[in-house]
Amino acid sequence: MVVHLNWLIREAREVDLAEIMKLEHACFGSDSWSENNMRAELVEHHTYYLVAEIDGQLVGYAGLSKLPSSEQSDIQTIAVAASQRGTGLGRELMHRLIARAKELGSKEMFLEVRADNPIAQKLYRKLGFVQISLRKNYYQPDGVDALIMRLDLERFEVPGIGQKQPIVLGIESSCDETGVGIVRGATLLANVISSSMDEHARFGGVVPEIAARAHLEALKPTLREALSQAGLSIDDVDAIAVTNGPGLGGALMVGVGAAKALAVATGKPIYAVNHLVGHVGVDVLERGVVETPTIALLVSGGHTSLLLVRDLLDDVELLGETIDDAAGEAFDKVARVLGLKYPGGPEIDRAAEGGDPKAIRFPRGLSLPKDMEKHRYDFSFSGLKTAVARHVELAESRGEAFSRADVAASFREAVVDVLVTKAVNACKDHGVPRLLLGGGVVANRRLREFAQEQCDKHGIELRIPALSLCTDNGAMIAALGAQLIMAGREPSSLDFSAVSTLPVTQVQSL
């Protein structure tokens, strides 16, 4: 089976203390630190701690110490939940700490490891640590020896994250969510989202004028909260990144205007980036790098796109997209037919519980042999939406009862079947061994389940970022901006504009 790695790795905060202590006791038992000691570690100016989460559940943490006057760093601790051991999370946390130590000017790194922990020793040796000493009976009350190990940082390179890590603030306003995110290189510092969904609910969909006004009202408090969450001021930020397309024109203009104002007021460089490519680039926040080539399936209320990403910054190809309704839009419209509230995705998910997904064979758009030559990777959900509406109308006109659960489950299965089948076909056709999902519709439980089933069946690695990073958010924009900076790309001029139909091949607007 392909291991599903969907960690969210970010800097630790004092509010994480309770969850860290639970994992501390589970991992170290009698060797556990006290809560007061751990709190002191988290708030010290000379320490740097990371936590790893899966859907909000803390599954790992690690920390280092680096005194300003010293050229050495010390690994203070590292812990990985039992459920995540063997997945590479420990190695990823160590890579992040090593990259941070190098950024801080360290030339060597030290750690202590129990002599009776061969698995940890193996990891450290693979990273380049060598044993330089032994402390007898160091770990008490067990009386276990400690191996002292050293890493020469001047000879060590972490691919993609070895250079200086820029702090980038990202603004996303392409639809109904105002997102401000802050990253340091490939590490998430803050991700704050303000949604205007409730304001659109009475209209059954996003109203562009309402979205634009909501962005205007939300941007300042969202920006303030993101800086607070990251523990930074705007002066600490190295660059501004902003979505300039694709999306709703008026909504994009609000974010672009705010980003330009910040850039002018602070003198920071600005990077105008593609919203859809941002959904792919967000994977660096969990893996440190976007492994390419990859097929990316992006599914939201406004977009349903299938991309071939050979290089995140230079080679993104649009394989296919919806020719009518986006998948999320179809969920909203079918929810309205079934008398459910907006947004339709979570409502249909709940309505489908207990329903039979095979009860009604709804059409799979653009999946017939006659469609495959011209539209192999394109999507169409308008006919499916109409088929559901006719099914319900016919039953009601005859006075016949129908199972809303069966209709919801059968509709959802038709959407998921088409999305996943075309994405897996793209992986096989192009010889790409990995698939990344992005967009708000990824919150759909059946989509995630079926994608995992099909990827396991065909030997494809499935990447699903944390759900907070799948929906539109500023962190993905900041992450893409940071990748551009670290690749040595020039910033955008202040002449770029909001482009509602920005092609996915244009990663950055100059």
PyMOL commands that set and color helices and strands:
alter all, ss='L'
color gray80, all
select helices_A, chain A and resi 14-31+35-43+82-84+89-103+118-127+153-155+197-201+208-230+234-236+249-266+275-281+284-287+327-337+344-351+369-375+382-397+404-430+440-443+445-458+467-470+474-486
alter helices_A, ss='H'
color red, helices_A
select strands_A, chain A and resi 8-11+47-54+57-65+72-80+108-114+130-139+144-152+167-172+177-184+187-195+239-245+270-274+294-299+304-311+315-321+434-438+461-463+508-509
alter strands_A, ss='S'
color yellow, strands_A
deselect
rebuild
show_as cartoon
